[in-house]
């Protein structure tokens, strides 16, 4: 789940997802926004990986998504 101070928005001008934080805006690349949208508090990492693997067969989801989520948690952007 996103931290209380974080808001995920789609910027139509830039055609990309943004993570809005206090005094900071993070421009998300690739599938980062789609992954964060799934972080709604109802799924654990294994469930996220399973869902994304089903959506994107052949993509290195199992290797990359847990690392991405760990980085987001380290930065305090996910709880």
C-alpha positions in Angstrom: 0.0 0.0 0.0 1.3 3.5 -0.8 2.5 5.5 2.2 0.0 8.1 3.4 2.2 10.9 2.1 2.4 9.4 -1.4 -0.1 10.0 -4.2 0.0 8.2 -7.6 -1.1 10.3 -10.5 -1.0 10.1 -14.3 0.4 13.2 -16.0 -1.3 13.5 -19.4 1.1 16.2 -20.5 4.1 13.9 -20.0 2.2 10.8 -20.7 3.7 9.1 -17.6 2.9 8.2 -14.1 4.1 10.4 -11.2 4.5 9.6 -7.6 3.7 12.8 -5.7 5.5 13.1 -2.3 5.9 16.0 0.1 8.3 18.4 -1.6 9.1 15.9 -4.3 7.8 14.4 -7.5 9.1 11.1 -8.8 8.6 10.4 -12.5 7.9 6.7 -12.8 9.2 4.8 -15.8 8.1 1.6 -17.5 5.7 -0.5 -15.5 6.4 1.1 -12.2 3.0 3.0 -12.1 1.1 -0.2 -13.0 2.9 -2.1 -10.3 2.2 0.5 -7.7 -1.5 0.7 -8.7 -1.7 -3.0 -7.6 -0.3 -2.2 -4.2 -3.7 -1.6 -2.6 -3.2 -3.5 0.6 -5.1 -6.6 -0.4 -2.2 -8.4 -2.1 1.2 -9.5 -0.7 4.3 -9.6 -2.9 3.6 -13.2 -4.0 0.1 -12.3 -5.2 1.4 -9.2 -7.1 4.0 -11.3 -8.8 1.4 -14.0 -9.7 -1.0 -11.4 -11.2 1.8 -9.6 -13.1 3.2 -12.9 -14.4 -0.3 -13.8 -15.7 -0.6 -10.4 -17.4 2.9 -10.4 -18.9 4.0 -14.0 -19.6 7.7 -14.3 -20.3 8.6 -11.0 -18.5 11.1 -11.3 -15.7 8.4 -10.4 -13.1 9.5 -12.9 -10.4 13.0 -11.5 -10.4 12.3 -7.8 -10.8 9.1 -6.9 -9.0 10.2 -8.0 -5.4 13.4 -5.9 -5.8 11.4 -2.9 -7.0 8.9 -3.2 -4.1 11.8 -3.5 -1.6 13.3 -0.3 -2.9 10.0 1.5 -2.6 9.6 0.3 1.0 13.2 1.3 1.8 12.4 4.8 0.6 9.2 4.9 2.7 6.9 5.1 -0.3 5.2 1.8 0.4 4.0 0.5 3.8 
